[in-house]
Amino acid sequence: MSAAGNEFTITEMGAGLIHYEVRDAIGVITLNDPPANTYSYEMMQQIDACILKARMDESVQVVVITGAGEKFFCAGANIAMLSEVTSEFKYYFCLHANETLNRLEQTPKLVIAAINGHCVGGGLEVAMAADLRVARRNAGKMGLPEVSLGVLPGTGGTQRLSRMVGKSKAIELMATGQLFDFEKGEALGLVNQIFDANDGADFMEQVTDYARQFTTPNKASRAVGRIKRAVQTGVEIPFESALALERELQQQLFQSEDAKEGLDAYVNKRKAEFKAK
């Protein structure tokens, strides 16, 4: 890895297929293989490494994942790579991709997918593993068209989409393989907000401003992260177990300095100044 201040690029695996930097408590992971930013096994290894880097870095409170350039967030797996490898390799490749996106989903820090362009196939599967999705208006389409290749969305797509939009609608979207604009994505609940932006740089500036609202000193980022964990894990386990998880996470927060600050600020009618501690 090469480092310069708070910014570094992973170069050990695949020569910079991912760019990672920290901007004001926001860890930004950029898929860096334009124009389509398709992911290979090498890129997925680098994504995995960046997720762990952001998870363990105490200065990072929110994670943003986006694509390089202005045409694609991500077009999914690299089809040329898949056409050259064995069926066994494909299986392990999908397994690792699932493990990587699960790690992203379970990291107790808010993850925002900044959809700067087309977000299709495995690209949408990456975005659905984030907690929130924001998109640049008129920048592209989204959808899961894997059926046109004779396969299914195999990086969590069938499961995450059905949990987000319901079984019947998910089956329809995947069986038809239709692509749709971000406005329809917003109506379906796949996109949280759409930003009007002049270009990619303007979009990322708006995304950074959006992400900053979840960081200190204005927001208790540890509480935000535990809310994320309570929901992401809780919805997948029995209700009583989910309540037990909620209690444990709440107890962790009660022991934090930020909880003491929040309660004291409320009692004394002042604005809380959180420190992520």
JOBEL-V116426 format. One line per field, one symbol per residue. burial: # if it has 9 or more other C-alpha atoms within 8 Angstrom, else .. A space follows every 10 residues. Layout:
# JOBEL-V116426
burial->???
This chain:
# JOBEL-V116426
burial->......#### #.#..##### ##..###### ####.##### .#######.# #..##....# ########.# ########.. .#.......# ..######.# ########## ########## ########## #######.## #######... ..######.# ##..##..## #.##..#### ##..##..## ##.##.#..# .###.###.. #..####### ##.###.### .####..... ###.##..## ..#..##### ##..##.... .#####.
